[in-house]
Amino acid sequence: MPATTATTWLETLNRREPETDAEIVVDQEFFESTDGTEVPAFVVHHEGVELDGDNPTVLYGYGGFRINLTPSYDRFRMPFLEDGGVYVHANLRGGAEYGEEWHQAGRRENKQNVYDDFYDVAEGLIDRGYTRPERLAAMGRSNGGLLVGAAITQRPDLFGAASCGVPLLDMLRFHEFLLGESWTIEYGHPDESEAFEYLREYSPYHNVESREYPAVLFETAAGDTRVHPSHARKMTARMQANNEGDDPVLLRSETGTGHGVGKPTSMEVAEQLDRWGFLYDQLGVLD
């Protein structure tokens, strides 16, 4: 990532006065998934932005472990919104937004539903005139990083960039490291033949092939005690070796921290700077 891009983003953040009178629009929209399920997503943008089908857009998802994604405030998103960006929070199956049935529809052998939901929200955003693939980024962390890994290997045509944080990516060996064994309840156990088959179908690391990929920033931490950093490290290496396009595949690795909780403010700012600087650069936010 060019240093000038990150510096420009930081300078942009620092010189702004809070726009206390500016209106942020938050709409809940519904998108039809592959099997006909209506998937909700919160679509966020600045009131004055012109929605012309060419807006830089970030699509965030998680889809697992009964985690509900409700609207929240993040000051690091504000410059992106003020610069004409659209931020989308998708409520994919695997969470519990609609109860345990919604969770069950996105776990174990049903995990592909989560990815299909994500792609159909992405395609819906394009069809409704928010953005286009070259200006659409996928974002997720942890189980959401698995989601992003699946997205860039199953549908690399649909995204121009991806932010993939502390991700699970090798779904055939995840149970052998750190807390992985406890997650077999959610994903299935790779040592069982039936689970092995559906895990192998979507495991991002095992579905990297020689082709063009969107720009990707993988993020991990040497001290992560939940998801082993080897997931991001070896995924980066395999994608770099197989990427036939010109877009960068990058790895950002921290020391002295872990999966994300308890970081000092300075480290959080540096991480956000690199992440949003990368997205600004790849989505052409300031062009």
N, C-alpha and C positions, 0 to 999 in steps of 0.2 A: 504494500500500500504506500503510495507516495507520501513522504512526510509533509509536503505542502498541502495535501488534501486534509490530513488530520489537523494541521495547524490552522487552516482556513476554517474548519468546523469549530475548533475551540475558540478562535477569535470571534466567530459569529455568535457563539453562545455567550461569551463574556461581554460583548458590547451591547447586547440587547437590554432594553428596559422592559420589564414585564408588561404585557399588553392587557391590563386589567379590564379594559372595556371590550376586548375582543371576545367574540362568541365562538366556542368550540361546539360543533354539531356532532351529536352521537345518535346514530340511528341503529335500531336492531332490524336487520334484514334476514330473510330466510332463503336458503339455496337448496335446490333439490339434488340429493345425492344419487349415486348410480342405481341404488335399489328403490328409489322413490322417497326415501326418508327426508323430511324437511330439517335442514341443519341451520341453526341460528348463528349469526355473527354480528358483533358490534362494529359498525363502520364509523370511523372518527376522522374528521377533517376540519379545517378552519372554515368559518362561515363564508368568508369572501373568496375562497379558492374557486377557480374555474375548473369544473370537472369535465374535461375534454377528451377523455380516453387516453391521455398521455401523462397522467399524474404518477410520480414515483410512489409506490405502494409497498407497505410491509404487512405481510400476513403472518400472524402469530398463532401457534396452536400447541396443544399438549395431548389431550385425548388418552387419558389412562388413570388408573389407580383411584378412581372416584373423585378426582380433583375437579372442582368447579372453577371455571374461569369467569369471574365477575369483573365489571368495569373497575378500573383503578387509575390513580394519578401517578405519573412518572415524569418528572421535570425534564428528563433527557429526551423525551419524545417531543417536547414543545417546539424546539427549533425546527424539527422535521415538519411538523404541522404548519408552522408559520412560513416555511419555505415551499408550501404547496403540496406537501406529502399527505397521503391517506394511510391511516393505521387501522388494521382490521384484527379483531380479537375473535377467533372462531371457537364455537362451543361444540367440539367434535364428540362423537360417541367415544366411550371409554371413561368420560367424566361421569358425574352424577347429577347433571343439570336437570334431568328428567327422571331421577330415581335410579334404582338398581338395574332396571331393565336397560336403561341407556348405557350404564357401565358394562353390563354383560355383552351388549352388542358391539363392544370395542375391545374385548380382551380375548386371549388365547386364540382359538381358531377363527375368531371374528375380527382379528386385529386389522385385516385389510380394509374393513369398513372405515376405520379411522383415516387411513390414507386416502381412500376414495372420497370421503367427506371433504378433506383438505383440498384435493384437486378440484372438486366440484365447486367449492367456494371460490377458489382461484379463477376458474373458468367463468363463474358467474360475475365476478368483479370485472373481468374483461368484457363479457357480453353486455354488462350494464353501463359500460362507458367510463369506468373509473381509470383503467390503466391498460397496458399491453404487456406481454410476457417479458420483453426486454427491460421493463421498468418495474417489475414485480419481484419482491424478495420474500423468501420463506425464512421464518425465524422460529426457533424453539430451543429449549434447554432440557437436559436430562432425558426423560422419556420423550419430551418434545424435540430433543436433539435426534432421537431415533426417528421421529416423524420426519424431520428435515432430511436425514440421511436416506430414508425411503423415497422422499420426494425427488431428490436430485438423481437417484439411480433409476427410479421408475418413470419419472416425468421430467427429465432435464430440459425438455422443450418448453416447459410451462413457466420457468423462472429465469430471471436475469442474474440473480444473486441469491446467496443463502448464508444465514448466520446460524451456526450449529454449535451450541454450547454444551459443555460437559456431557457428551452424548454416549448412549449405548449404540454400538454399530456392528459388533460381531455377535450375532444372536445365537451362534452355535457353541460359544464358549463363555458367554457372560456369567453363567452360573459358577464358574471356577474361580472368580475373583471377588474379593471384598464382600459386599452384601448381596451379590448376584443370586445366590441360592434362594434367598428369601423372595425374589421376584418371580420365581417359577410359578407361583400361584397366579400371577397376572399374565405371564407370557406363555406358560407351558414349559416343560422340562426337555431340553435338547436330547437327553439320554433316552427318552421315550420315542419310539419310532413315529407315532402319529404326530406328535409335537414337532419332531425334527423336520418332518416334511413341510409343514406350514411355516415354520421358522426359516427354513432354508429358502422358501419362496420369496420372502421379503427382506431377509438379512442384508442390510446395506453393504457391508464389507464383502459379502459373497456375490453381490450383483454388480460390482464395478466391472466394466468392460471397456474396450477401446472405443471411444466415441468423444464427441464434444460435450463438455459439461459447463454449467453456469459457473460464475465466480463463487468461490466458497471460502468462508473464514471459519475454520474449526477452532474452538476454544477449549482448553483443558487446564488442569492444575496438578502439579506434581504431588501435592498433598491431599488430593481427593480421596476420601475414605469410603465413598459410595460407589461412584463409577470409575473404574480404573482408567488412568490416562492412556493406556495402551490402545483403547478404542479409537480415540481421535488421532493418535500418532500413526498407527498403521493404516488407518483409513486415508489420511493425508498422503502417505507415501504411495499407496496403491493408486489413488486417483491421479497424483502427479505423474506416475509412470504410465497411466493409460489415457490421460487427457489429450485428445487430438485437437482441441481448440486452443485459443490464445488467452482465455480468461484465467486468472490466477487461482490456484488452490493453495491456501495458506493455513499455517498452524500458529496459533498464539498460545503459549504455555506460561503459566505463572508458577512461581515458587512461593513458599511461605503462606499458602492458603489452600482451601479445599474445594468443596462442591459449590460453595457460594455464600454460605451463611457466615457472618462474623468478620467480614472484610473491613479493614480500615477505610475511611472515606477516600484517602488518596489513591488507594488501589482500585476502588470502585470507579472513581472518576477516570483513571487511566484506562480501565477496561472499557468503560462506556465510550470514551474518546476513540479508541481503536475500532470498536464495533460500528459506531455511527459514522466515523470517518470512512471506513471501508464501504458502508452502504451508500453514503453520499457520493463517493467516487464511482462505484459500479452502477448506480442508478442515475447518475448524471443530475443530481439534485440542483446543483448550482450552475449548471451549463446554461 
